[in-house]
Amino acid sequence: MSSAPRVPAVRAVLVHEGKFLLVQHHNQMPENAGKWGLPGGRIEATDTSLLGALHRELHEEFAMTVEIVGFVAMYFFRERAHHIFLAKPRSLNFVIDHKEIVNTQWWTLAQVREHHDCGLLHAGFELAAIRASVARYSTFLGLDQAAASRGA
């Protein structure tokens, strides 16, 4: 007997001045306590598009508005599709909803890699999503892809 498909999610690789925002979501699973992930969440029935869902999620978590640069990739974690987009916050004056988010941190690509290597990233695709963002949008971001790759 197969279970019903899980509701897909949207996530953002948020970038500012070459650093990436990772968050610790409130999580009911003990094995995920203290682990870092990309901001975002499940798509709701009222969402009319993936981009609309991402805007809603970021507004719920941070009262944040963003410029969505573009689609990065889709990853699967625990039988849920996660649609990943690269985005830039319009302002760093955002307010964290502590009912959803425990902590936030801006990290360099090398710091994300260190956390990945130590098993401190939630889903395991965070580093790959950030690397894919840099590879696809390095010109837009003003990042040197080769230097960023050496740093990670």
N, C-alpha and C positions, 0 to 999 in steps of 0.2 A: 504494500500500500504506500503510495507516494504522498508526501505532504503538499499542501497548497504552496504555490510560489510566494516568496517573500516580496514585500513591497520594495521597489527599487529606491535608491537614495541618490542625492546630489551632494557633491563635496566641492570645496574650493581650495585650490592652491593660491593662497593670498600672499602677494609679494609686495614688499616695500623696501626700496634701497638695497636690493640684493639679499634681503632676509625674508624668511617664510614663516607665517604664523601657524603654529600648531597649538592644539587645545587639549585639555583633559575634560572630556564630557563626564557628567554624572553617569555612572554605569552600575547596573545591578549585579554584574558578574564579577566575583572576587578576583579572578585571574586578569581582569582588565583594569583594576584599580591602579591609578598612577601612570597609566600608559597614555601616550600622546597620539593624536590623530589630526586629520584635516577637519576643519569646521564644515558643518552641513548636517543633513539629516534626511529622513524619509520623505518621499513625495506623497502629498496628500491628495485625496479625491478632488478637492477644490482647486488644485493647481492646474493651470491651463497649458503649461509648458515646463520643460526642464529648467529653463532660465528663470521662469516665474517662481518655481519651487526653490531655486537657489537664492534668489533675492529674498523670498519670504524667510527661509531658514536663517540667512545672515542677519536679517532684520530682527528676528526673534532672539537669536543668540547674542547679538551685539548692538542692536539699533543702528546697524551699519548699512551704508549704501556703497555700492561698488561699481566699478567699470569692469564688465566681463570682457576679457581679452579674447577668449575663445575656448573651444572644446579641446581637451587634452587626450583623454582616453577613458575606457570603461574597464573597471576591475571588478572581480567577484570576491566576496568575503562572506563566509557563512551563508552561502546560497543566496546572497543578495547582490544585485548589480549596483555598482556605485559609479555614477556618471561624474567625471572629474572635469572641472573648468578652471582655467587660470583667471584670476581676478585681481584688481588693484583697488584698495580702499580709497574712497573719495576723501576721507578724513581719518586721522588716527585718534580723533576724539570720539571713541565709541564707548558704549556702556555695556559691560558684561552682565548677562542675565545669569546670576549665580544658581538659579534653579536648574539651568541646563549645562553651564560651563563651570568647572571647578577652578581652572587655571589657564592662562595663555602665556605664550613665549614666542618671541621673534628669534629665529635661528638662521645661521648661515647653512649652506648646503653641507659643509663639512660637519657641523654640529648635528644635523639631521642624520647624516651617515653614522656618526658615533652612537647616537641613540638607537638607530636601526641595528647596528652591530651588537649592541648590548641587549637587544630584545625589548626595548622600551617603547616601541611604536605599536599602536593598537591593532591595525589591520594587516600590517606588513607590506602594503602597497604604497605607503606614503612616500618613501624615498624614490621609488620608481616613478610615481606621479610627478614629483618635483623635478626629477631628472628629465622626464618627458616634456614638462613645461619649458624647461630651459632649452632643451634641444629644439623644440618647435617654435618658440617665441623669443629666442635669445636676442634677435635684432630689435624687436619691439621693446624688450626689457632693458636694452642697452647693456646686456651681459656678454662677456666673452665666453662662448660655450666651451672652448678648449680649457681655459683657465678654470671655469666652474667645474668641469669634469675632473681636472687634476685635484681640486680642493675637496672633491667628494670621492 
